[in-house]
């Protein structure tokens, strides 16, 4: 499985919108995504300290997301602007480089600063 940063971003936005103090146990997607893919991405997000939660099973996917972590909050803030997101992802793809979460977050930070006229 390859990391899908668009899926990660979409999941983080859903977690951010969920009511405080209420664990999230369901996610909604515009298109069909395999349960195991969702579960694997959630596990990666837990390991990357983006979310606090637990994946209980992959088929069917069962999980509990307690909250966004500080790192997850920072990533969501950096990834919020669609224009910045598309530019950063297109630049990374054009350069043919594989992107890590820390590199992506750095690029998003710089892109957001530039977009806001701060960089």
Residue, then its C-alpha position, 0 to 999 in steps of 0.5 A: x500500500x502506498x500512502x495517499x496524502x489526499x486521503x490522510x488530509x480528508x480524514x484529518x478534516x473529518x476528525x477536526x470537524x467532529x465534536x470535542x470529547x466524542x470519539x469518532x468511529x465512522x468516516x464518510x468518503x465521496x468515493x468508495x475506499x477499501x476498508x483495509x486501506x482506510x484502516x492502514x492509513x489510520x494506523x499510519x496516522x496514529x504512528x505519525x502522531x497525527x491522531x490519537x486513536x486505535x484501529x481495532x480491525x481492518x475487515x471490516x474496518x473498526x476504529x476509535x479516533x479520540x482526537x487530533x494531536x498537536x502535530x495533527x492540528x498543525x498539519x490540518x492548519x497547513x493543509x487547509x488551503x486547497x490552492x496551497x495543497x494542490x501546488x505543493x502536491x503538484x510540485x512534489x509530483x513534478x520533481x518526482x520525489x517521494x514525500x515524507x510527512x515531515x517534508x510535506x508539512x514543511x512544504x505546506x508551511x512554506x506554501x501557506x506563508x507564501x500564499x499569505x504574503x509572509x514568505 
